[in-house]
Amino acid sequence: MTDELNDKIKKFYKGVNFPDFLDAHEDRKKALESVRDRIFALAFWRNECLNDDHPARMKENKEELKQVEEELCWRFQDYDAFMYDFQKDWDLNYQDYGLDKVYEK
């Protein structure tokens, strides 16, 4: 990786930065880190499915790829909720993100 690309990546990614006016900073930070890790793992697995072109596994990979892409969509939606919504508006599966509380409306 070139130094220029590395600098761009560092500039773009400065960790979890959400607006200060939002509530539940500790829960939010923990959940964002968890969902980010899950998205990374799903993206890695998506690439594995796409790059495995062995004829014996192509049908299985196509089905798995569909499931991975669906979950990626859900996790990106969850990421947006944790990043930009107030805690009272969260309506997610919190155990997936390491939060002990269950928030109910």
N, C-alpha and C positions, 0 to 999 in steps of 0.2 A: 504494500500500500504506500502510495506516495505521501510525502509530508503535507502537501497541499490538500489532498483528500482527507487525510487524518485530521487536519485543522478544521475543515468544513464539518466533519462529523462531530468533533468536539464542540464546535460553535452551535450546531443544530441541537445536539443532545446535551442538556445540562442537568439531567436528572428529572425528577418529578416536580414540575412547577405549575401550580394551580393558583388562581386568583386569591388574594388574601381575604377578600370579603366573604368567601365561602366558609361554612362551618365544618366541624368534625375533621380537623386537620390530620390528626394521628390515624384515625380510621381510614380516611381518604388516602393518605400516603401508603399505608399498608396494602389497601385494596388495589391501588394503582400499580404498585410494584408487583403484586401477585398476578394481576391481569396482564401486565406487560410481559412477565415471564411465560405465562400461558400462551400468549400470542406468538412469542418467539418460538416456543416449542412447536406450535401448530404450523408456523411458517416453515420451519425446518422439515417437519414431517410432510408438508405439502410438496416441497422440493424433492424429497425422497420418492414420493409416489410418482411425480412427474418424470423423474429421471430413470426410474426402473422400467426398462422396456423389454424385459424378458417375456416372451409370448405366454408362458405358463401363468404369469401373474398379472397380465394386462387387465383382465376383467375385474379381478379383486382390487387392483390399484385404482381403477376407474370408480368403483363403488366407494372405496376408502377416501379418495380425493373429494368426492361429493360431500361426504360427511365432514371432512376436515374443513372444506370451504364454508359449509353452513355454520360450523362452530366458530370459525374465524369471524364471520359476520356478526354473530351474537356477541363475541368477546369484544369486538370493536365498538358495538353499541354500549356494552357495559363500561368500556373505557371512557366513552363520551359521557355517560351518566356520572361516573365517579369524578371526572375531570371538571364538569361544568354545572352539575345540578346540586341543589341543596340536599342535605341528608334526608330531609323529610320526603323528598321526591324519589328516593332510590327505591326501586321495586325489583330487586335482583335476588339471586340465590347466594346469600352471603357466606355460606359455608365454603363455597368455591374459592373465596378470596381471603380466607383466614380470619374473618371477623366473627367474634364470639356472639355478638348481638344479632337478633333477628328483628328487623325493623318492620313494623306493620303500620298500615294507614288507619 
